[in-house]
């Protein structure tokens, strides 16, 4: 499984969206992505990629694309 597939899988599992919906998601753009699910999403991302996100990165994680950028630029995950 590629990093991209794994990342999409986290969003589909935690937020209950279809894989094709994940790339356009933004925080609170769907009812499922509220503050509580945001923390579930963070925990799932950390578990999937074996990282611990910095608190600033958790706050900055405002969309699917921003999360990919954070993982790529700050944690060395290749997408």
PDB file with one MODEL, atoms N, CA, C and O in Angstrom:
MODEL        1
ATOM      1  N   UNK A   1       0.840  -1.171   0.000  1.00  0.00           N
ATOM      2  CA  UNK A   1       0.000   0.000   0.000  1.00  0.00           C
ATOM      3  C   UNK A   1       0.892   1.243   0.000  1.00  0.00           C
ATOM      4  O   UNK A   1       1.848   1.335   0.770  1.00  0.00           O
ATOM      5  N   UNK A   2       0.569   2.181  -0.861  1.00  0.00           N
ATOM      6  CA  UNK A   2       1.354   3.411  -0.933  1.00  0.00           C
ATOM      7  C   UNK A   2       0.970   4.358   0.200  1.00  0.00           C
ATOM      8  O   UNK A   2      -0.058   4.180   0.854  1.00  0.00           O
ATOM      9  N   UNK A   3       1.798   5.352   0.417  1.00  0.00           N
ATOM     10  CA  UNK A   3       1.495   6.354   1.441  1.00  0.00           C
ATOM     11  C   UNK A   3       0.205   7.094   1.098  1.00  0.00           C
ATOM     12  O   UNK A   3      -0.587   7.416   1.984  1.00  0.00           O
ATOM     13  N   UNK A   4      -0.001   7.360  -0.177  1.00  0.00           N
ATOM     14  CA  UNK A   4      -1.220   8.039  -0.600  1.00  0.00           C
ATOM     15  C   UNK A   4      -2.463   7.212  -0.315  1.00  0.00           C
ATOM     16  O   UNK A   4      -3.468   7.745   0.154  1.00  0.00           O
ATOM     17  N   UNK A   5      -2.403   5.926  -0.590  1.00  0.00           N
ATOM     18  CA  UNK A   5      -3.533   5.035  -0.311  1.00  0.00           C
ATOM     19  C   UNK A   5      -3.792   4.943   1.185  1.00  0.00           C
ATOM     20  O   UNK A   5      -4.939   4.947   1.632  1.00  0.00           O
ATOM     21  N   UNK A   6      -2.722   4.862   1.941  1.00  0.00           N
ATOM     22  CA  UNK A   6      -2.841   4.785   3.400  1.00  0.00           C
ATOM     23  C   UNK A   6      -3.495   6.058   3.940  1.00  0.00           C
ATOM     24  O   UNK A   6      -4.361   5.999   4.813  1.00  0.00           O
ATOM     25  N   UNK A   7      -3.072   7.207   3.412  1.00  0.00           N
ATOM     26  CA  UNK A   7      -3.597   8.497   3.858  1.00  0.00           C
ATOM     27  C   UNK A   7      -5.087   8.625   3.533  1.00  0.00           C
ATOM     28  O   UNK A   7      -5.876   9.041   4.381  1.00  0.00           O
ATOM     29  N   UNK A   8      -5.463   8.273   2.323  1.00  0.00           N
ATOM     30  CA  UNK A   8      -6.876   8.293   1.945  1.00  0.00           C
ATOM     31  C   UNK A   8      -7.661   7.339   2.850  1.00  0.00           C
ATOM     32  O   UNK A   8      -8.767   7.661   3.284  1.00  0.00           O
ATOM     33  N   UNK A   9      -7.093   6.183   3.128  1.00  0.00           N
ATOM     34  CA  UNK A   9      -7.749   5.201   3.984  1.00  0.00           C
ATOM     35  C   UNK A   9      -8.038   5.731   5.380  1.00  0.00           C
ATOM     36  O   UNK A   9      -9.077   5.418   5.961  1.00  0.00           O
ATOM     37  N   UNK A  10      -7.141   6.519   5.912  1.00  0.00           N
ATOM     38  CA  UNK A  10      -7.365   7.116   7.232  1.00  0.00           C
ATOM     39  C   UNK A  10      -8.602   8.012   7.188  1.00  0.00           C
ATOM     40  O   UNK A  10      -9.452   7.945   8.077  1.00  0.00           O
ATOM     41  N   UNK A  11      -8.701   8.835   6.173  1.00  0.00           N
ATOM     42  CA  UNK A  11      -9.844   9.743   6.057  1.00  0.00           C
ATOM     43  C   UNK A  11     -11.150   8.974   5.850  1.00  0.00           C
ATOM     44  O   UNK A  11     -12.174   9.311   6.444  1.00  0.00           O
ATOM     45  N   UNK A  12     -11.110   7.946   5.010  1.00  0.00           N
ATOM     46  CA  UNK A  12     -12.342   7.191   4.768  1.00  0.00           C
ATOM     47  C   UNK A  12     -12.782   6.449   6.020  1.00  0.00           C
ATOM     48  O   UNK A  12     -13.976   6.369   6.309  1.00  0.00           O
ATOM     49  N   UNK A  13     -11.835   5.911   6.756  1.00  0.00           N
ATOM     50  CA  UNK A  13     -12.171   5.158   7.968  1.00  0.00           C
ATOM     51  C   UNK A  13     -12.691   6.066   9.075  1.00  0.00           C
ATOM     52  O   UNK A  13     -13.722   5.777   9.682  1.00  0.00           O
ATOM     53  N   UNK A  14     -11.994   7.148   9.337  1.00  0.00           N
ATOM     54  CA  UNK A  14     -12.352   8.017  10.458  1.00  0.00           C
ATOM     55  C   UNK A  14     -13.586   8.871  10.153  1.00  0.00           C
ATOM     56  O   UNK A  14     -14.451   9.048  11.011  1.00  0.00           O
ATOM     57  N   UNK A  15     -13.661   9.396   8.936  1.00  0.00           N
ATOM     58  CA  UNK A  15     -14.749  10.313   8.614  1.00  0.00           C
ATOM     59  C   UNK A  15     -15.905   9.657   7.876  1.00  0.00           C
ATOM     60  O   UNK A  15     -16.949  10.281   7.688  1.00  0.00           O
ATOM     61  N   UNK A  16     -15.737   8.412   7.457  1.00  0.00           N
ATOM     62  CA  UNK A  16     -16.814   7.700   6.787  1.00  0.00           C
ATOM     63  C   UNK A  16     -17.161   8.241   5.413  1.00  0.00           C
ATOM     64  O   UNK A  16     -18.321   8.207   5.003  1.00  0.00           O
ATOM     65  N   UNK A  17     -16.161   8.740   4.701  1.00  0.00           N
ATOM     66  CA  UNK A  17     -16.380   9.246   3.347  1.00  0.00           C
ATOM     67  C   UNK A  17     -15.849   8.248   2.335  1.00  0.00           C
ATOM     68  O   UNK A  17     -15.078   7.351   2.677  1.00  0.00           O
ATOM     69  N   UNK A  18     -16.264   8.407   1.092  1.00  0.00           N
ATOM     70  CA  UNK A  18     -15.753   7.558   0.015  1.00  0.00           C
ATOM     71  C   UNK A  18     -14.350   8.040  -0.373  1.00  0.00           C
ATOM     72  O   UNK A  18     -14.044   9.225  -0.245  1.00  0.00           O
ATOM     73  N   UNK A  19     -13.507   7.130  -0.843  1.00  0.00           N
ATOM     74  CA  UNK A  19     -12.133   7.516  -1.193  1.00  0.00           C
ATOM     75  C   UNK A  19     -12.050   8.702  -2.154  1.00  0.00           C
ATOM     76  O   UNK A  19     -11.163   9.544  -2.018  1.00  0.00           O
ATOM     77  N   UNK A  20     -12.952   8.777  -3.108  1.00  0.00           N
ATOM     78  CA  UNK A  20     -12.905   9.878  -4.071  1.00  0.00           C
ATOM     79  C   UNK A  20     -13.307  11.225  -3.455  1.00  0.00           C
ATOM     80  O   UNK A  20     -13.052  12.271  -4.052  1.00  0.00           O
ATOM     81  N   UNK A  21     -13.924  11.213  -2.282  1.00  0.00           N
ATOM     82  CA  UNK A  21     -14.309  12.449  -1.603  1.00  0.00           C
ATOM     83  C   UNK A  21     -13.174  13.011  -0.746  1.00  0.00           C
ATOM     84  O   UNK A  21     -13.152  14.210  -0.471  1.00  0.00           O
ATOM     85  N   UNK A  22     -12.252  12.184  -0.328  1.00  0.00           N
ATOM     86  CA  UNK A  22     -11.217  12.589   0.615  1.00  0.00           C
ATOM     87  C   UNK A  22     -10.375  13.775   0.143  1.00  0.00           C
ATOM     88  O   UNK A  22     -10.167  14.698   0.930  1.00  0.00           O
ATOM     89  N   UNK A  23      -9.880  13.802  -1.099  1.00  0.00           N
ATOM     90  CA  UNK A  23      -8.980  14.891  -1.497  1.00  0.00           C
ATOM     91  C   UNK A  23      -9.540  16.303  -1.352  1.00  0.00           C
ATOM     92  O   UNK A  23      -8.758  17.240  -1.186  1.00  0.00           O
ATOM     93  N   UNK A  24     -10.822  16.492  -1.405  1.00  0.00           N
ATOM     94  CA  UNK A  24     -11.377  17.839  -1.298  1.00  0.00           C
ATOM     95  C   UNK A  24     -11.824  18.239   0.095  1.00  0.00           C
ATOM     96  O   UNK A  24     -12.365  19.328   0.284  1.00  0.00           O
ATOM     97  N   UNK A  25     -11.605  17.377   1.066  1.00  0.00           N
ATOM     98  CA  UNK A  25     -12.139  17.654   2.397  1.00  0.00           C
ATOM     99  C   UNK A  25     -11.384  18.757   3.116  1.00  0.00           C
ATOM    100  O   UNK A  25     -10.163  18.885   3.030  1.00  0.00           O
ATOM    101  N   UNK A  26     -12.176  19.546   3.831  1.00  0.00           N
ATOM    102  CA  UNK A  26     -11.649  20.593   4.699  1.00  0.00           C
ATOM    103  C   UNK A  26     -12.309  20.422   6.060  1.00  0.00           C
ATOM    104  O   UNK A  26     -13.416  19.893   6.157  1.00  0.00           O
ATOM    105  N   UNK A  27     -11.634  20.867   7.099  1.00  0.00           N
ATOM    106  CA  UNK A  27     -12.168  20.798   8.450  1.00  0.00           C
ATOM    107  C   UNK A  27     -13.564  21.407   8.482  1.00  0.00           C
ATOM    108  O   UNK A  27     -13.770  22.527   8.016  1.00  0.00           O
ATOM    109  N   UNK A  28     -14.502  20.681   9.022  1.00  0.00           N
ATOM    110  CA  UNK A  28     -15.903  21.037   9.167  1.00  0.00           C
ATOM    111  C   UNK A  28     -16.643  21.172   7.836  1.00  0.00           C
ATOM    112  O   UNK A  28     -17.735  21.739   7.801  1.00  0.00           O
ATOM    113  N   UNK A  29     -16.074  20.665   6.741  1.00  0.00           N
ATOM    114  CA  UNK A  29     -16.775  20.683   5.454  1.00  0.00           C
ATOM    115  C   UNK A  29     -17.792  19.555   5.363  1.00  0.00           C
ATOM    116  O   UNK A  29     -18.694  19.584   4.526  1.00  0.00           O
ATOM    117  N   UNK A  30     -17.640  18.570   6.226  1.00  0.00           N
ATOM    118  CA  UNK A  30     -18.622  17.490   6.356  1.00  0.00           C
ATOM    119  C   UNK A  30     -18.953  17.380   7.845  1.00  0.00           C
ATOM    120  O   UNK A  30     -18.085  17.621   8.684  1.00  0.00           O
ATOM    121  N   UNK A  31     -20.188  17.021   8.185  1.00  0.00           N
ATOM    122  CA  UNK A  31     -20.559  16.941   9.603  1.00  0.00           C
ATOM    123  C   UNK A  31     -19.640  16.050  10.434  1.00  0.00           C
ATOM    124  O   UNK A  31     -19.426  16.311  11.618  1.00  0.00           O
ATOM    125  N   UNK A  32     -19.102  15.014   9.829  1.00  0.00           N
ATOM    126  CA  UNK A  32     -18.254  14.076  10.577  1.00  0.00           C
ATOM    127  C   UNK A  32     -16.939  14.701  11.031  1.00  0.00           C
ATOM    128  O   UNK A  32     -16.368  14.259  12.027  1.00  0.00           O
ATOM    129  N   UNK A  33     -16.443  15.720  10.325  1.00  0.00           N
ATOM    130  CA  UNK A  33     -15.153  16.311  10.700  1.00  0.00           C
ATOM    131  C   UNK A  33     -15.375  17.478  11.653  1.00  0.00           C
ATOM    132  O   UNK A  33     -15.265  18.645  11.278  1.00  0.00           O
ATOM    133  N   UNK A  34     -15.687  17.132  12.880  1.00  0.00           N
ATOM    134  CA  UNK A  34     -15.836  18.119  13.937  1.00  0.00           C
ATOM    135  C   UNK A  34     -14.591  18.068  14.824  1.00  0.00           C
ATOM    136  O   UNK A  34     -13.620  17.387  14.495  1.00  0.00           O
ATOM    137  N   UNK A  35     -14.621  18.775  15.928  1.00  0.00           N
ATOM    138  CA  UNK A  35     -13.415  18.856  16.760  1.00  0.00           C
ATOM    139  C   UNK A  35     -13.043  17.503  17.375  1.00  0.00           C
ATOM    140  O   UNK A  35     -11.860  17.184  17.496  1.00  0.00           O
ATOM    141  N   UNK A  36     -14.032  16.719  17.759  1.00  0.00           N
ATOM    142  CA  UNK A  36     -13.724  15.402  18.336  1.00  0.00           C
ATOM    143  C   UNK A  36     -13.139  14.471  17.284  1.00  0.00           C
ATOM    144  O   UNK A  36     -12.148  13.788  17.542  1.00  0.00           O
ATOM    145  N   UNK A  37     -13.740  14.439  16.111  1.00  0.00           N
ATOM    146  CA  UNK A  37     -13.214  13.578  15.045  1.00  0.00           C
ATOM    147  C   UNK A  37     -11.877  14.076  14.546  1.00  0.00           C
ATOM    148  O   UNK A  37     -11.080  13.296  14.026  1.00  0.00           O
ATOM    149  N   UNK A  38     -11.618  15.371  14.696  1.00  0.00           N
ATOM    150  CA  UNK A  38     -10.313  15.900  14.303  1.00  0.00           C
ATOM    151  C   UNK A  38      -9.225  15.199  15.099  1.00  0.00           C
ATOM    152  O   UNK A  38      -8.191  14.819  14.547  1.00  0.00           O
ATOM    153  N   UNK A  39      -9.455  15.027  16.388  1.00  0.00           N
ATOM    154  CA  UNK A  39      -8.453  14.362  17.222  1.00  0.00           C
ATOM    155  C   UNK A  39      -8.362  12.874  16.883  1.00  0.00           C
ATOM    156  O   UNK A  39      -7.279  12.293  16.958  1.00  0.00           O
ATOM    157  N   UNK A  40      -9.476  12.253  16.514  1.00  0.00           N
ATOM    158  CA  UNK A  40      -9.440  10.852  16.053  1.00  0.00           C
ATOM    159  C   UNK A  40      -8.638  10.752  14.764  1.00  0.00           C
ATOM    160  O   UNK A  40      -7.862   9.815  14.576  1.00  0.00           O
ATOM    161  N   UNK A  41      -8.828  11.716  13.886  1.00  0.00           N
ATOM    162  CA  UNK A  41      -8.092  11.740  12.624  1.00  0.00           C
ATOM    163  C   UNK A  41      -6.601  11.882  12.883  1.00  0.00           C
ATOM    164  O   UNK A  41      -5.795  11.188  12.263  1.00  0.00           O
ATOM    165  N   UNK A  42      -6.229  12.764  13.782  1.00  0.00           N
ATOM    166  CA  UNK A  42      -4.825  12.957  14.131  1.00  0.00           C
ATOM    167  C   UNK A  42      -4.228  11.650  14.668  1.00  0.00           C
ATOM    168  O   UNK A  42      -3.146  11.237  14.251  1.00  0.00           O
ATOM    169  N   UNK A  43      -4.943  11.009  15.593  1.00  0.00           N
ATOM    170  CA  UNK A  43      -4.454   9.754  16.164  1.00  0.00           C
ATOM    171  C   UNK A  43      -4.298   8.683  15.094  1.00  0.00           C
ATOM    172  O   UNK A  43      -3.331   7.921  15.112  1.00  0.00           O
ATOM    173  N   UNK A  44      -5.242   8.622  14.164  1.00  0.00           N
ATOM    174  CA  UNK A  44      -5.169   7.623  13.091  1.00  0.00           C
ATOM    175  C   UNK A  44      -4.014   7.916  12.137  1.00  0.00           C
ATOM    176  O   UNK A  44      -3.340   6.994  11.679  1.00  0.00           O
ATOM    177  N   UNK A  45      -3.784   9.181  11.839  1.00  0.00           N
ATOM    178  CA  UNK A  45      -2.644   9.562  10.980  1.00  0.00           C
ATOM    179  C   UNK A  45      -1.333   9.183  11.676  1.00  0.00           C
ATOM    180  O   UNK A  45      -0.437   8.611  11.055  1.00  0.00           O
ATOM    181  N   UNK A  46      -1.231   9.503  12.956  1.00  0.00           N
ATOM    182  CA  UNK A  46      -0.020   9.172  13.700  1.00  0.00           C
ATOM    183  C   UNK A  46       0.228   7.666  13.717  1.00  0.00           C
ATOM    184  O   UNK A  46       1.361   7.222  13.534  1.00  0.00           O
ATOM    185  N   UNK A  47      -0.822   6.882  13.936  1.00  0.00           N
ATOM    186  CA  UNK A  47      -0.679   5.421  13.967  1.00  0.00           C
ATOM    187  C   UNK A  47      -0.318   4.869  12.595  1.00  0.00           C
ATOM    188  O   UNK A  47       0.527   3.980  12.486  1.00  0.00           O
ATOM    189  N   UNK A  48      -0.946   5.386  11.558  1.00  0.00           N
ATOM    190  CA  UNK A  48      -0.715   4.875  10.204  1.00  0.00           C
ATOM    191  C   UNK A  48       0.705   5.153   9.716  1.00  0.00           C
ATOM    192  O   UNK A  48       1.292   4.344   8.998  1.00  0.00           O
ATOM    193  N   UNK A  49       1.247   6.296  10.110  1.00  0.00           N
ATOM    194  CA  UNK A  49       2.555   6.700   9.590  1.00  0.00           C
ATOM    195  C   UNK A  49       3.681   6.624  10.618  1.00  0.00           C
ATOM    196  O   UNK A  49       4.827   6.941  10.302  1.00  0.00           O
ATOM    197  N   UNK A  50       3.366   6.208  11.835  1.00  0.00           N
ATOM    198  CA  UNK A  50       4.404   6.062  12.853  1.00  0.00           C
ATOM    199  C   UNK A  50       5.061   7.366  13.244  1.00  0.00           C
ATOM    200  O   UNK A  50       6.268   7.412  13.483  1.00  0.00           O
ATOM    201  N   UNK A  51       4.269   8.432  13.311  1.00  0.00           N
ATOM    202  CA  UNK A  51       4.794   9.744  13.681  1.00  0.00           C
ATOM    203  C   UNK A  51       3.991  10.290  14.861  1.00  0.00           C
ATOM    204  O   UNK A  51       2.917   9.785  15.187  1.00  0.00           O
ATOM    205  N   UNK A  52       4.526  11.318  15.483  1.00  0.00           N
ATOM    206  CA  UNK A  52       3.795  12.070  16.496  1.00  0.00           C
ATOM    207  C   UNK A  52       3.743  13.508  16.001  1.00  0.00           C
ATOM    208  O   UNK A  52       4.767  14.185  15.913  1.00  0.00           O
ATOM    209  N   UNK A  53       2.553  13.958  15.683  1.00  0.00           N
ATOM    210  CA  UNK A  53       2.408  15.306  15.138  1.00  0.00           C
ATOM    211  C   UNK A  53       2.642  16.350  16.230  1.00  0.00           C
ATOM    212  O   UNK A  53       2.177  16.209  17.361  1.00  0.00           O
ATOM    213  N   UNK A  54       3.358  17.373  15.868  1.00  0.00           N
ATOM    214  CA  UNK A  54       3.593  18.519  16.730  1.00  0.00           C
ATOM    215  C   UNK A  54       2.247  19.230  16.954  1.00  0.00           C
ATOM    216  O   UNK A  54       1.415  19.259  16.047  1.00  0.00           O
ATOM    217  N   UNK A  55       2.021  19.799  18.136  1.00  0.00           N
ATOM    218  CA  UNK A  55       0.758  20.502  18.382  1.00  0.00           C
ATOM    219  C   UNK A  55       0.435  21.574  17.342  1.00  0.00           C
ATOM    220  O   UNK A  55      -0.730  21.751  16.984  1.00  0.00           O
ATOM    221  N   UNK A  56       1.440  22.287  16.856  1.00  0.00           N
ATOM    222  CA  UNK A  56       1.200  23.295  15.814  1.00  0.00           C
ATOM    223  C   UNK A  56       0.704  22.642  14.522  1.00  0.00           C
ATOM    224  O   UNK A  56      -0.139  23.201  13.820  1.00  0.00           O
ATOM    225  N   UNK A  57       1.231  21.458  14.217  1.00  0.00           N
ATOM    226  CA  UNK A  57       0.793  20.745  13.019  1.00  0.00           C
ATOM    227  C   UNK A  57      -0.656  20.267  13.169  1.00  0.00           C
ATOM    228  O   UNK A  57      -1.415  20.263  12.199  1.00  0.00           O
ATOM    229  N   UNK A  58      -1.033  19.868  14.374  1.00  0.00           N
ATOM    230  CA  UNK A  58      -2.411  19.435  14.633  1.00  0.00           C
ATOM    231  C   UNK A  58      -3.367  20.599  14.395  1.00  0.00           C
ATOM    232  O   UNK A  58      -4.426  20.422  13.794  1.00  0.00           O
ATOM    233  N   UNK A  59      -3.001  21.765  14.857  1.00  0.00           N
ATOM    234  CA  UNK A  59      -3.840  22.954  14.651  1.00  0.00           C
ATOM    235  C   UNK A  59      -3.890  23.356  13.186  1.00  0.00           C
ATOM    236  O   UNK A  59      -4.921  23.820  12.701  1.00  0.00           O
ATOM    237  N   UNK A  60      -2.786  23.181  12.484  1.00  0.00           N
ATOM    238  CA  UNK A  60      -2.706  23.570  11.076  1.00  0.00           C
ATOM    239  C   UNK A  60      -3.435  22.599  10.147  1.00  0.00           C
ATOM    240  O   UNK A  60      -3.763  22.956   9.015  1.00  0.00           O
ATOM    241  N   UNK A  61      -3.688  21.383  10.613  1.00  0.00           N
ATOM    242  CA  UNK A  61      -4.314  20.344   9.795  1.00  0.00           C
ATOM    243  C   UNK A  61      -5.767  20.724   9.502  1.00  0.00           C
ATOM    244  O   UNK A  61      -6.690  20.258  10.170  1.00  0.00           O
ATOM    245  N   UNK A  62      -5.951  21.571   8.501  1.00  0.00           N
ATOM    246  CA  UNK A  62      -7.267  22.125   8.197  1.00  0.00           C
ATOM    247  C   UNK A  62      -7.916  21.519   6.956  1.00  0.00           C
ATOM    248  O   UNK A  62      -9.073  21.806   6.647  1.00  0.00           O
ATOM    249  N   UNK A  63      -7.172  20.688   6.256  1.00  0.00           N
ATOM    250  CA  UNK A  63      -7.723  20.044   5.064  1.00  0.00           C
ATOM    251  C   UNK A  63      -6.901  18.804   4.723  1.00  0.00           C
ATOM    252  O   UNK A  63      -5.800  18.604   5.236  1.00  0.00           O
ATOM    253  N   UNK A  64      -7.458  17.991   3.857  1.00  0.00           N
ATOM    254  CA  UNK A  64      -6.772  16.804   3.367  1.00  0.00           C
ATOM    255  C   UNK A  64      -5.417  17.197   2.777  1.00  0.00           C
ATOM    256  O   UNK A  64      -4.392  16.593   3.094  1.00  0.00           O
ATOM    257  N   UNK A  65      -5.425  18.218   1.917  1.00  0.00           N
ATOM    258  CA  UNK A  65      -4.199  18.625   1.230  1.00  0.00           C
ATOM    259  C   UNK A  65      -3.164  19.201   2.191  1.00  0.00           C
ATOM    260  O   UNK A  65      -1.972  18.931   2.042  1.00  0.00           O
ATOM    261  N   UNK A  66      -3.594  19.987   3.171  1.00  0.00           N
ATOM    262  CA  UNK A  66      -2.656  20.541   4.144  1.00  0.00           C
ATOM    263  C   UNK A  66      -2.005  19.405   4.932  1.00  0.00           C
ATOM    264  O   UNK A  66      -0.806  19.445   5.204  1.00  0.00           O
ATOM    265  N   UNK A  67      -2.784  18.405   5.292  1.00  0.00           N
ATOM    266  CA  UNK A  67      -2.235  17.256   6.005  1.00  0.00           C
ATOM    267  C   UNK A  67      -1.169  16.536   5.208  1.00  0.00           C
ATOM    268  O   UNK A  67      -0.128  16.157   5.745  1.00  0.00           O
ATOM    269  N   UNK A  68      -1.431  16.348   3.924  1.00  0.00           N
ATOM    270  CA  UNK A  68      -0.419  15.715   3.058  1.00  0.00           C
ATOM    271  C   UNK A  68       0.861  16.534   3.037  1.00  0.00           C
ATOM    272  O   UNK A  68       1.962  15.990   3.127  1.00  0.00           O
ATOM    273  N   UNK A  69       0.705  17.848   2.918  1.00  0.00           N
ATOM    274  CA  UNK A  69       1.879  18.728   2.870  1.00  0.00           C
ATOM    275  C   UNK A  69       2.660  18.647   4.178  1.00  0.00           C
ATOM    276  O   UNK A  69       3.888  18.562   4.166  1.00  0.00           O
ATOM    277  N   UNK A  70       1.954  18.672   5.299  1.00  0.00           N
ATOM    278  CA  UNK A  70       2.613  18.581   6.604  1.00  0.00           C
ATOM    279  C   UNK A  70       3.393  17.277   6.707  1.00  0.00           C
ATOM    280  O   UNK A  70       4.561  17.280   7.096  1.00  0.00           O
ATOM    281  N   UNK A  71       2.759  16.171   6.362  1.00  0.00           N
ATOM    282  CA  UNK A  71       3.434  14.875   6.456  1.00  0.00           C
ATOM    283  C   UNK A  71       4.647  14.810   5.534  1.00  0.00           C
ATOM    284  O   UNK A  71       5.688  14.267   5.903  1.00  0.00           O
ATOM    285  N   UNK A  72       4.508  15.352   4.366  1.00  0.00           N
ATOM    286  CA  UNK A  72       5.597  15.314   3.392  1.00  0.00           C
ATOM    287  C   UNK A  72       6.767  16.211   3.808  1.00  0.00           C
ATOM    288  O   UNK A  72       7.913  15.764   3.860  1.00  0.00           O
ATOM    289  N   UNK A  73       6.470  17.468   4.101  1.00  0.00           N
ATOM    290  CA  UNK A  73       7.526  18.445   4.370  1.00  0.00           C
ATOM    291  C   UNK A  73       8.156  18.301   5.752  1.00  0.00           C
ATOM    292  O   UNK A  73       9.356  18.528   5.907  1.00  0.00           O
ATOM    293  N   UNK A  74       7.370  17.930   6.750  1.00  0.00           N
ATOM    294  CA  UNK A  74       7.888  17.930   8.118  1.00  0.00           C
ATOM    295  C   UNK A  74       8.218  16.556   8.673  1.00  0.00           C
ATOM    296  O   UNK A  74       8.954  16.432   9.652  1.00  0.00           O
ATOM    297  N   UNK A  75       7.663  15.514   8.036  1.00  0.00           N
ATOM    298  CA  UNK A  75       7.878  14.167   8.579  1.00  0.00           C
ATOM    299  C   UNK A  75       8.486  13.216   7.544  1.00  0.00           C
ATOM    300  O   UNK A  75       8.664  12.030   7.820  1.00  0.00           O
ATOM    301  N   UNK A  76       8.800  13.730   6.366  1.00  0.00           N
ATOM    302  CA  UNK A  76       9.501  12.951   5.361  1.00  0.00           C
ATOM    303  C   UNK A  76       8.696  11.845   4.712  1.00  0.00           C
ATOM    304  O   UNK A  76       9.275  10.892   4.189  1.00  0.00           O
ATOM    305  N   UNK A  77       7.370  11.945   4.731  1.00  0.00           N
ATOM    306  CA  UNK A  77       6.530  10.938   4.091  1.00  0.00           C
ATOM    307  C   UNK A  77       6.440  11.270   2.619  1.00  0.00           C
ATOM    308  O   UNK A  77       6.064  12.383   2.250  1.00  0.00           O
ATOM    309  N   UNK A  78       6.787  10.304   1.766  1.00  0.00           N
ATOM    310  CA  UNK A  78       6.754  10.508   0.319  1.00  0.00           C
ATOM    311  C   UNK A  78       5.415  10.048  -0.243  1.00  0.00           C
ATOM    312  O   UNK A  78       5.022   8.891  -0.095  1.00  0.00           O
ATOM    313  N   UNK A  79       4.733  10.972  -0.884  1.00  0.00           N
ATOM    314  CA  UNK A  79       3.448  10.667  -1.517  1.00  0.00           C
ATOM    315  C   UNK A  79       3.610  10.552  -3.011  1.00  0.00           C
ATOM    316  O   UNK A  79       2.636  10.299  -3.720  1.00  0.00           O
TER     317      UNK A  79
ENDMDL
END
